[in-house]
Amino acid sequence: MILYLHGFDATSPGNHEKMRQLQFVDKDVRLVSYSTLHPKHDMQHLLNEVSRQIQQSDDPSPLIIGVGLGAFWAERIGFLNGLRSVLINPNLHPEISMLGKIDRPEEYSDIAGKCVTNFREKNEKKALVIVSRQDSENDNIQVEKALNHYYQVIWDEEQPHKFPSLASHLSNIASYKAS
């Protein structure tokens, strides 16, 4: 089972396409949607929904995958639910990078501060990070610097921020899921 978390653009047709592509890794791909407007409520909703999805599956190695803002959540929700995650162009600091786009940036700071202290050290090797050199939204050099001590980081040379084509990374995701 793969749980897919969309980015800030929840209604983008690209989400359906990425889910379709991920079916080459696992036939059971499930969208876990959230509002993007209410971070504290989103966190509680995602914790509950992901827990429910895990209980309904017999997959011994489910993955949670997120793109952009979805990767912010995938890392935290995956950690809190004991899941390995795939983070695609993760937005590590939406409270800074999304000013003017989100209503409650301070809630993201609050969530980051309330997460388990040094959670990345406790989550070491439990995430695969895929970042694009063509990302116009994130400074992925900084993302790589923040995450490479904890997780494997793979660079993509072509995809933009929304990462419409996962094709060249499906084998990496499949290998990671199987490991």
Rosetta silent file (secondary structure, phi, psi, omega in degrees, C-alpha in Angstrom):
SEQUENCE: MILYLHGFDATSPGNHEKMRQLQFVDKDVRLVSYSTLHPKHDMQHLLNEVSRQIQQSDDPSPLIIGVGLGAFWAERIGFLNGLRSVLINPNLHPEISMLGKIDRPEEYSDIAGKCVTNFREKNEKKALVIVSRQDSENDNIQVEKALNHYYQVIWDEEQPHKFPSLASHLSNIASYKAS
SCORE:     score description
SCORE:     0.000 S_00000001
   1 L     0.000  137.269  173.179    0.000    0.000    0.000 S_00000001
   2 E  -120.137  126.207  174.288    1.146    3.494   -0.828 S_00000001
   3 E   -98.953  124.144 -175.173   -0.478    6.466    0.876 S_00000001
   4 E  -108.633  126.378  176.919   -0.162    9.566   -1.294 S_00000001
   5 E  -110.419  118.106  178.635   -0.236   13.098    0.151 S_00000001
   6 L   -67.415  168.140  175.437   -0.755   15.886   -2.376 S_00000001
   7 L   -87.825 -159.954 -177.860    1.046   19.206   -2.165 S_00000001
   8 L   -61.497  -34.766  179.400   -0.433   22.646   -1.623 S_00000001
   9 L   -85.324   76.539 -172.874   -2.249   22.467   -4.978 S_00000001
  10 L   -61.349  -27.323 -174.335   -4.677   19.785   -3.825 S_00000001
  11 L   -98.429    8.036 -179.496   -6.864   19.908   -6.935 S_00000001
  12 L   -63.159  133.379  176.035   -4.097   19.606   -9.532 S_00000001
  13 H   -62.451  -18.198  177.876   -4.793   16.888  -12.128 S_00000001
  14 H   -63.643  -24.176  177.942   -1.137   15.950  -11.684 S_00000001
  15 H   -63.849  -45.279  178.440   -1.996   14.260   -8.383 S_00000001
  16 H   -61.064  -40.845 -179.334   -4.119   11.657  -10.169 S_00000001
  17 H   -64.993  -42.308  178.040   -1.323   11.115  -12.686 S_00000001
  18 H   -64.139  -40.096  178.020    1.288   10.578   -9.947 S_00000001
  19 H   -63.268  -40.025  177.481   -1.027    8.109   -8.206 S_00000001
  20 H   -62.047  -43.522  178.818   -1.459    6.259  -11.508 S_00000001
  21 H   -63.268  -39.875 -178.856    2.330    6.128  -11.949 S_00000001
  22 H   -66.284  -17.615  176.760    2.801    4.839   -8.402 S_00000001
  23 L   -66.821  -14.115  173.064    0.576    1.861   -9.258 S_00000001
  24 L   -73.623  -20.087  177.229    3.617    0.460  -11.084 S_00000001
  25 L   -90.159  -43.768 -178.976    5.188    0.132   -7.623 S_00000001
  26 L  -152.602  129.584 -178.292    2.072   -1.087   -5.781 S_00000001
  27 L   -63.795  -24.846 -176.960   -1.458   -1.576   -7.125 S_00000001
  28 L   -96.051   88.553  178.211   -2.906   -0.248   -3.852 S_00000001
  29 E  -113.267  124.918 -175.587   -2.324    3.530   -3.970 S_00000001
  30 E  -123.296  130.735  175.234   -4.580    5.629   -1.744 S_00000001
  31 E   -79.102  129.550  171.368   -4.996    9.383   -1.657 S_00000001
  32 L  -115.799  105.344 -174.561   -5.030   10.871    1.814 S_00000001
  33 L   -93.350  157.568  179.076   -6.307   14.394    1.348 S_00000001
  34 L  -150.066  167.957 -169.712   -6.141   17.318    3.752 S_00000001
  35 L   -76.469  -31.682 -171.160   -7.254   20.939    3.641 S_00000001
  36 L    70.240   -5.436 -176.850   -3.863   22.766    3.377 S_00000001
  37 L  -101.974  -25.131 -173.902   -5.580   25.667    5.187 S_00000001
  38 L  -127.587   81.069 -173.012   -5.660   24.531    8.805 S_00000001
  39 H   -51.876  -44.132 -178.901   -2.316   22.919    9.743 S_00000001
  40 H   -64.174  -41.046  176.954   -3.256   21.897   13.305 S_00000001
  41 H   -69.673  -38.665  178.068   -6.475   20.286   12.085 S_00000001
  42 H   -58.888  -43.771 -178.405   -4.648   18.795    9.105 S_00000001
  43 H   -61.520  -47.305  179.584   -2.141   17.120   11.395 S_00000001
  44 H   -63.380  -43.447  178.568   -4.821   15.518   13.559 S_00000001
  45 H   -60.688  -47.082 -178.225   -6.824   14.476   10.486 S_00000001
  46 H   -64.186  -41.200  177.191   -3.746   12.978    8.799 S_00000001
  47 H   -58.717  -47.185 -178.822   -2.711   11.076   11.935 S_00000001
  48 H   -66.886  -45.486 -176.633   -6.181    9.574   12.259 S_00000001
  49 H   -67.507  -42.420  178.757   -6.657    8.839    8.555 S_00000001
  50 H   -65.123  -41.905  176.777   -3.231    7.268    8.075 S_00000001
  51 H   -59.168  -43.039  179.518   -3.730    5.123   11.180 S_00000001
  52 H   -63.985  -43.415 -179.992   -7.107    3.991    9.816 S_00000001
  53 H   -63.436  -40.130  178.626   -5.621    3.163    6.400 S_00000001
  54 H   -62.485  -43.050 -179.856   -2.821    1.115    7.996 S_00000001
  55 H   -64.241  -29.001 -178.186   -5.358   -0.876   10.024 S_00000001
  56 L   -86.514   -0.022 -176.782   -7.341   -1.631    6.856 S_00000001
  57 L  -117.587  149.825  174.747   -4.309   -2.993    5.014 S_00000001
  58 L  -107.636   14.139  178.887   -2.348   -6.194    5.378 S_00000001
  59 L   -68.253  123.353  179.708    0.710   -4.780    3.590 S_00000001
  60 L   -74.350  -14.382 -178.712    3.787   -5.507    5.742 S_00000001
  61 L  -139.958   64.648  177.775    5.686   -2.533    4.280 S_00000001
  62 L   -69.057  155.042  177.003    3.374    0.355    3.438 S_00000001
  63 E  -121.952  151.858  169.256    4.856    3.662    2.305 S_00000001
  64 E  -117.260  128.661 -175.867    3.695    7.228    2.686 S_00000001
  65 E  -124.567  133.149  177.141    4.675    9.515   -0.191 S_00000001
  66 E  -136.595  151.473  177.978    4.279   13.270   -0.362 S_00000001
  67 E  -117.788  132.410  177.302    5.170   16.022   -2.815 S_00000001
  68 L    61.857 -120.056  177.029    6.041   19.565   -1.674 S_00000001
  69 H   -61.362  -34.477  176.221    3.825   20.405    1.306 S_00000001
  70 H   -60.368  -32.057  177.917    2.656   16.782    1.243 S_00000001
  71 H   -72.187  -33.326  172.610    6.265   15.735    1.883 S_00000001
  72 H   -54.183  -48.187 -179.032    6.358   18.005    4.967 S_00000001
  73 H   -71.918  -40.954 -177.348    3.450   15.944    6.276 S_00000001
  74 H   -58.430  -39.669  179.900    4.691   12.575    4.972 S_00000001
  75 H   -64.272  -46.571 -176.707    7.910   12.871    6.955 S_00000001
  76 H   -74.763  -47.311 -178.519    6.146   13.709   10.224 S_00000001
  77 H   -67.157  -38.456  175.462    3.052   11.531    9.869 S_00000001
  78 H   -59.673  -47.625  178.719    5.209    8.651    8.633 S_00000001
  79 H   -58.527  -49.191 -176.080    7.466    8.985   11.669 S_00000001
  80 H   -68.481  -22.571  178.250    4.557    9.176   14.108 S_00000001
  81 H  -103.538    5.189  178.664    2.863    6.140   12.506 S_00000001
  82 L    70.851   27.289  179.042    6.041    4.068   12.128 S_00000001
  83 L  -102.974  148.900  168.533    5.973    4.221    8.319 S_00000001
  84 E   -80.528  152.814 -174.741    8.828    4.709    5.933 S_00000001
  85 E  -132.742  159.084  171.104    8.317    7.671    3.647 S_00000001
  86 E  -120.533  122.705 -176.577    9.290    9.069    0.270 S_00000001
  87 E  -110.323  115.053 -177.779    9.698   12.834    0.254 S_00000001
  88 E  -107.994  119.601 -175.951    9.560   14.489   -3.167 S_00000001
  89 L    43.184   56.978 -174.057   10.739   18.108   -3.273 S_00000001
  90 L   -64.741  136.733  174.035    9.841   18.466    0.411 S_00000001
  91 L   -90.525   98.218 -173.990    8.805   21.857    1.695 S_00000001
  92 L   -77.722  -23.753 -176.968   10.660   21.774    5.014 S_00000001
  93 L  -136.804   70.524 -179.417    9.579   25.219    6.224 S_00000001
  94 H   -60.772  -25.521  178.995    6.140   26.190    4.889 S_00000001
  95 H   -64.757  -19.449  177.875    5.930   28.872    7.582 S_00000001
  96 H  -105.619  -50.381 -171.952    8.696   30.691    5.680 S_00000001
  97 H   -77.061  -14.788 -177.349    8.440   29.554    2.078 S_00000001
  98 L  -115.840   18.998  176.567    4.666   29.843    1.765 S_00000001
  99 E   -55.389  134.645 -177.420    4.071   33.240    3.335 S_00000001
 100 L    88.820  -16.439  177.720    1.196   34.875    1.508 S_00000001
 101 L  -102.868  -30.838 -177.914   -0.098   31.500    0.301 S_00000001
 102 E  -112.911  151.404 -175.178   -1.136   29.990    3.630 S_00000001
 103 L   -81.170  -33.131 -171.958   -3.350   31.520    6.302 S_00000001
 104 L  -127.255   66.818 -177.567   -1.679   30.253    9.466 S_00000001
 105 H   -60.860  -31.549 -179.052    2.098   30.026    8.988 S_00000001
 106 H   -63.083  -25.332  179.150    2.664   30.140   12.745 S_00000001
 107 H   -68.282  -33.556  176.546    0.861   26.795   13.088 S_00000001
 108 H   -66.743  -39.668  175.796    3.556   25.093   10.999 S_00000001
 109 H   -61.752  -42.522 -179.974    6.217   26.525   13.332 S_00000001
 110 H   -62.791  -43.994  179.248    4.187   25.295   16.296 S_00000001
 111 H   -62.868  -45.974  179.636    3.862   21.807   14.782 S_00000001
 112 H   -60.474  -38.841  179.619    7.594   21.634   14.041 S_00000001
 113 H   -71.927  -26.799 -178.450    8.342   22.679   17.621 S_00000001
 114 H   -90.530  -12.640  179.098    5.957   20.125   19.110 S_00000001
 115 L   -65.691  159.980 -178.780    7.202   17.185   17.085 S_00000001
 116 L   -50.903  134.131  178.918    9.471   14.754   18.924 S_00000001
 117 L   -57.444  133.079  179.308   12.831   16.357   19.688 S_00000001
 118 L    53.969   40.701 -175.109   15.426   15.357   17.096 S_00000001
 119 H   -61.060  -29.186  179.789   12.864   13.226   15.308 S_00000001
 120 H   -66.216  -35.330  175.863   15.057   12.934   12.205 S_00000001
 121 H   -63.609  -39.573  179.164   17.751   11.202   14.241 S_00000001
 122 H   -74.358  -20.042 -178.062   15.116    8.745   15.468 S_00000001
 123 L  -102.729    9.316 -174.892   13.785    8.400   11.913 S_00000001
 124 L   -50.789  134.716  178.585   17.204    7.892   10.313 S_00000001
 125 L    67.733   11.394  179.795   17.159    5.808    7.101 S_00000001
 126 L  -105.533   17.778  174.030   13.348    5.660    7.183 S_00000001
 127 E  -145.277  147.170  172.111   12.845    8.120    4.337 S_00000001
 128 E  -112.823  130.804 -176.996   13.948    8.393    0.739 S_00000001
 129 E  -113.933  129.398  176.289   14.248   11.952   -0.568 S_00000001
 130 E  -120.826  119.170 -177.265   13.939   12.871   -4.236 S_00000001
 131 E  -125.518  146.276 -176.955   14.749   16.488   -5.090 S_00000001
 132 E  -103.444  137.311  174.018   14.769   18.329   -8.372 S_00000001
 133 L   -72.603  -17.843 -177.944   17.430   20.739   -9.566 S_00000001
 134 L   -98.118   16.037 -178.753   14.664   22.490  -11.574 S_00000001
 135 L   -73.344  116.868 -179.528   12.465   23.220   -8.533 S_00000001
 136 L   -90.482   -3.720 -178.386   11.389   26.868   -8.697 S_00000001
 137 L  -101.160  -38.692 -175.722    9.624   26.745   -5.281 S_00000001
 138 L  -109.076  152.513  167.393   12.238   25.180   -2.976 S_00000001
 139 L   -92.263   88.613 -173.152   15.928   25.740   -2.422 S_00000001
 140 H   -72.291  -14.914  171.488   16.714   22.046   -2.743 S_00000001
 141 H   -64.760  -42.383  177.112   20.396   22.560   -2.032 S_00000001
 142 H   -68.753  -37.398  176.810   19.306   23.594    1.476 S_00000001
 143 H   -60.751  -46.835  179.958   16.826   20.694    1.609 S_00000001
 144 H   -61.266  -42.835  178.597   19.615   18.277    0.718 S_00000001
 145 H   -62.560  -37.478 -178.669   21.900   19.798    3.372 S_00000001
 146 H   -72.986  -29.536 -170.932   19.168   19.479    6.004 S_00000001
 147 H  -110.187  -18.343 -171.383   18.275   15.862    5.191 S_00000001
 148 L   -66.318  -17.483  177.382   21.334   14.071    3.774 S_00000001
 149 L   -77.571  -17.607 -174.623   22.679   13.119    7.216 S_00000001
 150 L  -111.434  -34.244 -172.129   19.485   11.193    7.940 S_00000001
 151 L  -132.611  157.124  171.549   18.095    9.961    4.617 S_00000001
 152 E   -71.097  132.611  179.324   19.251    8.912    1.165 S_00000001
 153 E  -116.116  128.850  177.296   18.863   11.847   -1.234 S_00000001
 154 E  -115.872  130.056  178.736   18.445   11.353   -4.989 S_00000001
 155 E   -92.687  139.231  173.027   18.753   14.300   -7.366 S_00000001
 156 E  -111.591  137.328 -175.322   16.557   14.672  -10.432 S_00000001
 157 L   -92.863  -13.605 -168.842   17.855   16.827  -13.280 S_00000001
 158 L  -119.575  -35.690 -169.377   14.602   17.513  -15.155 S_00000001
 159 L   -73.948  143.884  173.800   11.419   17.651  -13.097 S_00000001
 160 L   -81.228 -174.737 -175.151    9.914   20.908  -11.793 S_00000001
 161 L   -53.410  -47.766 -176.362    8.538   21.389   -8.265 S_00000001
 162 L   -72.656   -9.526  173.444    5.258   19.512   -8.790 S_00000001
 163 L    50.581   63.755 -174.822    7.234   16.574  -10.228 S_00000001
 164 L   -64.058  -27.798 -179.303    4.696   15.491  -12.872 S_00000001
 165 L  -118.751  115.554  176.680    6.645   12.421  -13.989 S_00000001
 166 L   -92.123   -1.763 -169.593    7.882    9.920  -11.453 S_00000001
 167 H   -47.932  -47.287 -175.724    8.816    7.422  -14.193 S_00000001
 168 H   -72.485   -8.052 -178.835   12.597    7.653  -13.808 S_00000001
 169 H  -115.620    1.128 -179.056   12.312    7.128  -10.038 S_00000001
 170 H   -62.159  -36.900  179.005    9.733    4.342   -9.845 S_00000001
 171 H   -67.675  -36.621  176.086   12.443    1.674   -9.649 S_00000001
 172 H   -64.343  -42.880  179.650   14.108    3.560   -6.739 S_00000001
 173 H   -65.322  -42.716  179.185   10.757    3.804   -4.958 S_00000001
 174 H   -62.731  -43.808  178.907   10.003    0.115   -5.616 S_00000001
 175 H   -63.381  -41.744  179.367   13.438   -0.939   -4.309 S_00000001
 176 H   -63.972  -42.940  179.391   13.026    1.240   -1.242 S_00000001
 177 H   -63.170  -39.344 -177.435    9.554   -0.210   -0.550 S_00000001
 178 H   -76.580  -18.628 -174.770   10.885   -3.769   -0.928 S_00000001
 179 L   -75.166    0.000    0.000   13.949   -3.205    1.291 S_00000001
